[in-house]
Structure formats: C-alpha cells, structure tokens
C-alpha cells in the first residue's frame, strides 16, 4: 500500500477518535448540567440533596474530631512523662513548656472540631424534620396578579430588565423581588465578585452555581436564571416565607434551619433581610406561585 495513503488513513483515524472523544465529553457535560437543572427544579430533591451534603459534612467532621482527639491523647501522655522527667531534673523547663504549648493548641483544635460537629448535627437534625410551618394555601402563594399594585422598576439596562421579567415569570417569583435581591447583591454589575467568592449579578457562590448547572457565572442569562431558581427553591423550602428565603439566600438554608426556621442572629443577614424588605415593601408577602396551579403540576 502507498505510504502516503497509510499515513493519511492513520491521521484520519486519529482525527475521528479525537472528535468522538470530544463529543462524548460534551455529551457527559450536557448530561450533568441537565441533571443539575432537573434536581434544582424539584423541591423534594433539593431538600434530599441538602440532607445528603449535610450528612457527608457531618461525617467528615466526625473523622476530623477523632483525629484531633487521638493527637490530644498522645500529647497528654507525653506531657505526663515530661513532667515526671522534669521533676527528676532530667530535662529542661523549656522542653516541658514547648510541650504545654503544643498541648494547648491540640486541645483548642479538638474543642473547635467538637463545636463544628455539634453545629453540623443541629443543621442536619433540622433538615431531616418536616417544615415546622403549615403549608401555605395556594391563594397565599400565588404570584402578584389582579388587584396588586404593579411596581415600576428598572435596572437601567433594557436587556437585563427583560431577563429578570422572563425568569421571574418562568419560575413563579415576583420579578421585583429578583430585582431587589440583585440590587443588594451586585448593584447590577455582571462582573461583580465578592471577597467570599460570590460571582455575577446575583452573586452566586461556586457551589450554588454548580447546583444549578451554571458554566459561566458572569454570563447574565445563566446567572439570573440560577439566582431566580434558587430564590424559588428557597421560597418552597420555607413554605413561601420571603424573610426566610432572603435569609437563606444570604446565609445559606442550613443556617436558617439551624436556628429553627428563623432569620439567623447574624448582623449581616439581619441587615440584608431588613434592607431588601424595606425596598420590596412592608409585609414581605409570599411571591411564589402555587405548588399545584390549575391545569397541571407546579412549575
């Protein structure tokens, strides 16, 4: 066979293989994104995933606490031996003091691990319980409609206003609430990044962005879609209570559950809820659509 033909066939085979691998990788990424989006739209799955993540975090803290306890016991045993040696004049005082410092550090680490574990257990216990509040009625959970004052608002960017209205209406969240959250989070800056790592218009944390299938948190459409869905899921998780949804958006849903489905006693979170509440309007009425609207399943 002609050498040139052989070389051409080899190159063609390699190119075909590379394209196939690229297509498989793209399909896998698309599957993961679709799965994340499907999970995010299901309140029951949302809660289930949160419980699973809480259990994994609790278990990792248990392992850490066990290691810290083991290290502490070794240092305590060593300290007892060094005290005996020092009393007999066999070692210098400095060596004993160095061990005492290490022992104090180990004790502090063990105590800190215990506190983190207790906090994780509290969050997990709250997450496993059914919501404390009775489910809000369908009428109470209907999005603002007839008879409700329509607020006039704008971000100053027509395209961004359209995104807020589109995703707000698609996911059953009052677009004005989305606007208020976005105003507080980023002042409508698509490139905003916080010191804690929150990104984009709705200031999505990396974990939240991944949960909702966001591949580029600085893309306005992806960011607004994910932020609005997260608000929708928080509203569902807390039975339409907007104050708790806002607190969850700021401090995390785990913190709200940890404090018995109340706004956590964090100054930043309380100011956040108060500021948006003042802008959004008194009463903070629920703004999410009914779980089971007429004619089919909830969106």
N, C-alpha and C positions, 0 to 999 in steps of 0.2 A: 504494500500500500504506500502511496505517496507520502513522504514525511510531512509535507505541508498540510496534507489532508488530516493526518493523525494529530498534528498539533492543533488544527482547527477544531477537531472533534473534542479534544481534551479541554480546550478553552471553553467550548460551548457547554460541555458537561459541567464544568466548574461554575460557569455563569448561571446555568439553570439551577444548580444546587444552592447557590447563594440567594437567588431570587426566591426559591422555595422556603429557605430558612427565614428570610426576611418576612415573607407572607405569613409564615407560622407564628413568628414573633408578634407581628401586627395583630393577628387574629387572637393571640393569647392576651395581649394588652386590651384589645377591644372587649374580650370576654370578661376580663377583670373589671373594666370600667362599667360594663353593663351590670355585672353582679353587684358592684358597689352602689350603683344608682338604684337598682331594684331593692337592695337592702335598706337604703336610706328612705325610700318611699313607704316603707312598711313600719308603722309604729311598734308593732309587736316584735318585729325583727330588730328594730332599733334598740328596744329595751333588752332583748336577748343578747345582742352583741355587747351592750354595755355591761351586762352582768358577767359575760364571759371574760371581757377585758379586766373587770374588777377582780374576778377570781384569779386570773393569771398574775395580776399585780400583787394581790394578797399573798399568793404562793411564793412569789419571788421575794417578798419582804420576810416571809417566814424563814426562807432559806438564809437570807442575809442575817436575820436575828440569831439564827442557830450558829452561824459562823462567828458572829460577834461575841456570843456567849461562850463559845469554845475558846476563843482568843482571850477573853477576860479571865476565864478559869485558869488558863495556863499562866497568865501574868500574876494572878493572885497566889498561885502555888509558888512561883518563882520569888515573889515578894516575901513570902513567909520564910523561904530558905535564906534569902539575902539578909533579912532582919536577924536571923539566928547567927549568920556568919559575921554580921556587923557587931552584934553584941559580944561576940567572942574576939573581936579585934582582927578578924581575918580579911576584911575588905574595907575600902574607904567609904566614908559617908557619901561622897559624890555618886558612887555606883548605886547606892541604895536610893538616893534622890532621883536619879535618872529613871530607875525602875518605877518609882512612885509617880513620876510624870506620865510615863507610858501607861501605867495602870489607870490613872485618872482619865486619860484620853480614851482608853478602851471602854471604861465604864460609861463615859459620855456617849460614845458611839452605840453601845448596847442599849442605853436608855432611849436614844433618839430612834433607833430601829424599832424599839417597842412602841413608841408613840406613833410612828408612821404605820405600823401594823395595826394598832388599835383604830386609827383613823380609817384605814382601808377596810377593816372589818365593819365599822359603822356604816360606811358608804354601801358596802355590799349588802348588809342587812336591810338597809332602806331600799335598795334597788330590787331586792327579792320580794319585798312586800307589795301588795296591790296598792294602787294610788289611794291615799287617805281621803281625798275629797270625792264626793259622789260625782258621777259623770254628768257633765253639763248637758242641758237639754239641747236638742237640735236647733230650736229657735234662738237660744242664747249664743250658739256657736256659729250662726250664720254671718257671713261677711257683710259689711255695711252695705245697705241697699236702700230701698224706698223709705222715705221718712227720715233718713240720716243726712246730716249736713255734709256736703261734699267739700273737703278742704282743697284749697288752692295751694299748690306747691310746685317747685321746680328746682332741679339741681344746677340749672344754668346751662345744661347740655341736653339738647333735644333727644339725642340717641340714648343717653343714659336714662332719661325720663321714660323712654319707651321700654327699655329693658326692665326697669322697676315695675312698670304697669303690666308688662307681659308676664313676667314670672310671678308677680304678686297675684294676678288673676288666675294664672295656671295652677298655682299651689294653694289658692284659697287664703292668702294672707293679705291684709289690707296694704296696698302699695304705700300708703302714707306711713305705716309702721316701718316698712322696709326703708323708706326714705329717712325716717328719724334715726334708725339704727346706723345707717350708712353715714349720715351727717355726723353722728357722735364718734363713729369709728375712724373715719378717714377724711372727713370734710370733702368727700367726693374725689379723692386722689387715687387713681388706679395704680400708682406706683408706691403707695404708702407701705412702709414696713416698720413695725414696732420693735422696741428693744427686746420684747419677748419672742419675736419671730413671726408675729401675725402679719398677713400679707394682703395687699389689694384693697379694693373698695369696701368690702365687708369685713376686712381684717381676719381672714381665715387662718387658724393655726394649721400647721402641716398635717396633723392627724385628722382634723376635720375636713381639710381639702381632700385628703386621700379617701376618707369615708364616703365622700360624695363624687368620687371619680374625676376630680379636678386634675388636669395635667399641667395647666399653666395658671397659677393663682392671680397673675397680673393681667390675664385676659378678662375684660369687663363682663362679657357674657357668661363665662364659666363661673366667675366669682359671684356675680349677682344671683345666678341660678342656685349655686350651692348654699350661699348665705340665706336665701329665701327658703330653701327646702329645710335647712337647719332650723330656722325660726318656726316653720310649720311643724316639724317633728317635736320641737320643744313645747309648742303650744299643745300638741296632742298628748305629749308625755305628762304635762301638768294640767290636763283637763281644761284647756282654754284660758288658764290664768296667765295674763300677759306679764304681770310683775315677775312671776317665777320664770317665765320664758326668757325675759330680759336678763334676769339674774343668772340663768343657766348659760345664756349667750356670753356673758361677761366672765363668770367664774367657773363655768362647767356644770353640767347637770348633776354630776356627782356631789358637788358642794351643796347644791340646793337640797338634794335628798339627805345628805349627811346631817343637815340642820332641820330635819323633819318637815321638808317641803315648805321652807320659809326662805326669805331672802337672807343669804349668809351675812354674818356680822362683820363683813369686810368693808372698810370705809370706801374703797374704790367702787365696789359693787353697789353699795347703797347709794352713792352719789350718781352712779351710772343709771340705776333704775329711776331715781328721782329726776334726773335731768331729762331723760327721754320721756318720762311720764309727764313732765311739765309741758314739753313740746308737743307730745302726742295728744294730750287732753286729759282732763280730770276723769277719774273713774277707771281708766285703763280697761275698757270693755274688751272682751274677747273678740278677736278679729279673724278667727279661722273658720272655715266652712264646716258644716255638719259632717260628722263621720260617715253618715249614710244619707246623702242627699236623695231627693226623689229621682226615681228612674235608674238607680244603679248603685254601684259601690262608691265609697268615698274616693275622692281623688288623692 
